[in-house]
């Protein structure tokens, strides 16, 4: 079984320092990435692809469109920078040599320092479906670490790359790592992208088959799980239970236009399969590179943002990081009010596809867990602060009561004159108590003032440092 058209988009997430947003933007322009605008005529998507920008704008609610499709450059918007590449390459596996064309690359600078790079790839026409799925399976792996991920090399521009990460950082976007947030201050063994699952990219794919090809449950399952070939080169499927496969397909597949068009959304990818004629294919492929692209982008942003917050609050030093907890609560509040929308599309199909993303990415569960955890942390720290304040008030009250009982004026008048050692030695018991209380009170007040100034200065400095690192 061969595919007539095979298009891939691979999504590489990263966390960039938002403090250097303008520098990042300038460097993107130096590397020939231009700020994408809806009215640009471009050829980023290969042949036979027609994008309806008017349809795209009418697909989303205005409050989503204003953030997602805004032509203005702002760290509050989703800023898409695109570059046409159109370079040929070949992936070599144990059983296949798979020619591909790297069509273009996007660098999406999203709010809160979330970045998503998108690599568009087209495979040659009439390619075996097992080879086509294997390409997605291997290419999404940045650094192979287990047996099932190993066994592929990429030949591109007279270079041979052992993994996709080398291709990205040496040829496609060699400047990208310069702007990554450094998490080594939190944990010396932490990765650069601590919320990047399994170090594998998320995949969006479009497979067009001949009109006579039947798209059955097994093909849908294999495509959704990116099951290519097994160790013998035969078609691979990661389940032997037909009931499980049927249940999985029912839960993850959007079948509104079946049996000619299916969309399956899993943890591995968002995969579209169709056996329509070439004229109808153009409409679906155009939607794949526009509506599906942006719908996936905003939901993937939701997931990454929530995972970022979960990671950052999990690494807090519980007794010391009240300021960071407050900042995280501020972030999730801004995120919820400005970007976190349960409905992003005005169209029925858009609402239904969004539900698949929210379910697969566990967006609603992650949001509520994160929000509740941060609020609980803040409440506990507030209780601790109140407890410390109560103890301080108790101590100061004791000083005031004792001082009032004994009469601080027993020694206060002497402090305004030169004090002789003989005068102090001759103090009565009550005068000694009054002197000690006076000195302790003064030292206590001085210590409290110095401590508050130190905490205030440390807090301001810490906020500035964290701002520079974001």
Secondary structure, DSSP 4 states (H G I P E B T S, - for coil): -EEEEEEEEEEEEEEB-GGGHHHHHHHHHHTT-EE--TT-----S-TT----HHHHHHHB-HHHHHHHS--S--TTS-EEEEEEEEEEEEEE-SS-EEEEEEEEEEEEE-GGGEEEEEEEEEEPSSEEHHHHHHHHHHHTBSS--SGGG-S-EEEETTEEESSHHHHIIIII-TTGGGGB---TTT-TT--TTTT-GGGB-EEEEEEEE-TT----HHHHHHHHHT--B-TTSSB--S---HHHHHHHHHHHEE-TTTTTEEEEE-SSEEEEEE---HHHHHHHHHHHTTHHHHHHHHHHHHHHHHHHHHHHHHT--TTT-HHHHHHHHHHHHHHHHHT--S--BSSHHHHHHHHHHHHHTTHHHHHHHHHHHHHHHHHHHHHHHHHHHHHHHHHHHHHHHHHHHH-THHHHHHHTSPPPHHHHHT--HHHHHHHHHHHHHHHHHHHHHHHHHHHHHHHHHHHHHHHHH-
